[in-house]
Structure formats: structure tokens, C-alpha cells
Amino acid sequence: MITIRIEPLSAAAFAAFGEVLAPKPAPDRMINAGRCERHHALATVERGGGEAILSIFRSEPVSLPYDCALLERHPLGSQAFMPLGPDPWLSVVAPDDGGRPGTPRAFLVPSRTGVNLRAGTWHGVLTPLDRPADFLVVDREGPGVNLEEVAIDPVRIIP
């Protein structure tokens, strides 16, 4: 079994897989009579001919160490996950290796931060830590096969 250590999330470290969804150091502009910061266009919704949809996913938590044995990808559209609660969570991603997942990486996503996975990015299932969590999910609905799941040899994820 491969063991991987959880990495801190940064835009640079995550760039190969998608975008980090968090406010910028300074807003792009102020709106609503100066009462609201707009952090504009943090990510792009890839739709591959379908529609962008909004959903809420409710996930059971995992405990560390966590053995990840399932990865999936959505070849036709991006998928964004934004937690609706205050807790940090894990994003497990892997590069593509000839149509199969390469070696996974695990990122600790800080509280009140989300990620947008590019179309075709291998990723684990939602992994809140310690307690159940709700996520706002933006992804694609439409024609075509947009889900591939692969069982992998378990990868142990440690702090």
C-alpha cells in the first residue's frame, strides 16, 4: 500500500488539477454601494455542451489515517465543491496516467475554501473530516457519459 502525506492547499500546488475557491487578497471591485467585495471569476465552469447545475451534497466524514480506494473523473465538465460549514476537509486528486489515475495527492482544504476540478481530473469522493458536511456543488448535466469510476489499490492518507 502506498502512503501519502496530506499537503497544505495552495493555488500553485493545486494548479494542475483546477482552481482554489477562496477570496483573493484584495477584491476585484466593491459593489452594492461599497458594502460588498466582489472576488470575480475565481474559476471557469467547463460544460462540454451541457448545462451548469447547482446541487448540495451531504457527505459522511472520514477519519485519519484514511484509505482511499476509489477515484472518479468527469471527462465532459468541471466540478466545484464549496463547503457550507466551517470545517477543513480533504481533496484527493491524481494526475491522468494513460487513461488511469496516477499517484494520488491529498490536500488539506482550509475552512470556508473550495476547489474547482478541471474536466477529466481524477479525484476521490468527498472527504470531510470528523463530522458530516454539506457542500454546494457546481457541475455539468447533459448528454454523454460524464462519470468514470476506478477502484484502485488503497492509498493510505496520513497527516
N, C-alpha and C positions, 0 to 999 in steps of 0.2 A: 504494500500500500504506500502510495506517495503521501507525504505530509507537507502541507504548505502553511506558511505563517501569514496571518492577516496583515495587510498593508494599510497604511493611512490613505485616505482618498485625497487625491489632488487632480486638478484638471489635466495636468501634464501626464500623470501616471495612468489616467483613465482614457486618454485621448484615442487610443487605438480601438476602443470599444464603444465610445459615444461621448456624451456631454454630461457634466455635473450640473445639476439644477439647484443653484443657490444664488442669493443676491450677490451682485458684483460689489467690489469695494466702494464704488460710488454709483448712484443711479444714472441711467442714461438721460433722464429728464424728470422734472417734477410735473405732476398732473393734478387734476381736481382742486384747482385754486391753490396749489402749493402744499396740499395736505398729504399727497401720496407719491412715493417714489416709484418710478417705473424702471424695472430692470428688464429691458426689452430683448426679445428674441434669444432666449438662453439656449434654445435647441430648435431643430427642424423636425417636423413630423413627416417621416417618409411614408407615403401612402400606396405606392405601387399600383395605381389605378383604382384603389378602394376609397373608402371614406375614413376620416379620423373619428374615432369614438372615444367617449369618456366612460370609465367603469370604476367601481370600487371593489377591490379585492380585500378579503379578510383572511389573514393567514395565522396559523398556529406558530408558536415560537420554536426555535431550536436552542440547544444548549451546547456549549463548547466543552470538549472538542466535538466537532460536528463532522460526520462522514457524509460527504456529498457523492451520490451515486447516480444522479440523473441530471442531464443537461438538455436544453432545448434551444431552438432558434426559430426566428420568424423571417423567412427569406424575402417576403414581399413588403415588409413595413417595419418601422422603428417601434419601440415600446418604451414608454416613460413610466417610471414609478416614483411617486411623491408620497411620503408618509403623511398621514393625517394626525399622527400623535407626536409626542416629544422625544421618542427614544431613538438611539442609534440602531443601525441594522447592517446586515452583510449583503454585499453584491458580489456574487461569484460569477466570473466571466472566463472565457477561454478563447484563444485565437483559433481560427479555422486551420486545419491541417489536412488538406486534400479532401474536404467534404466531411471530415470528422473533427471533433473537438481536440485541440492541442492541450497542453498542460494548463489546468485552471489556475486562476489567481483569485484571491479573496480580498475585498476592500471593505474596511470599516467605514460605513457611510454615517457621518455625523447626524445628530438630531436635526430635524427641520430641513434636511437636504435630500434631494432626489437624484436620479440618474435617468438619462435617455439613452437607451441602447440602439445602436445603428441596426438597420435591416441586416439580417444574416449573422448577427453576433450570438455566439453560443453563450448561454447563461444558465445558472442554477435557478431553482424555484425560489420564491420569496423566502427570506430568512430573517425575520425579526428575532431579536434576542430577548430571552427572559419572559416575555408575555405576548399574548396575541396582539396583532396590529392591523390597522386598516390602511390601505394605500389608494390614492387616486391614480388610475392607470389610463394613459392615453396610448391607444394603439389603432390598428387597422382592422376594418371589417370590409369584406368584399370577396369577389370571386378568386379562385385559385387556392392552392394548398399553401397555407402560411404558418404551419407548425410542423417542425421536425423534433422528435424526442429521441435521445440516445441514452441507454443505460451504459455507464462507464464503470471501470474498476473503481471502487470507492477511494476518494481522496480525503484524507483526514485534515481538517482545518483547525489550527490552534491559534491562540492569541499571540 
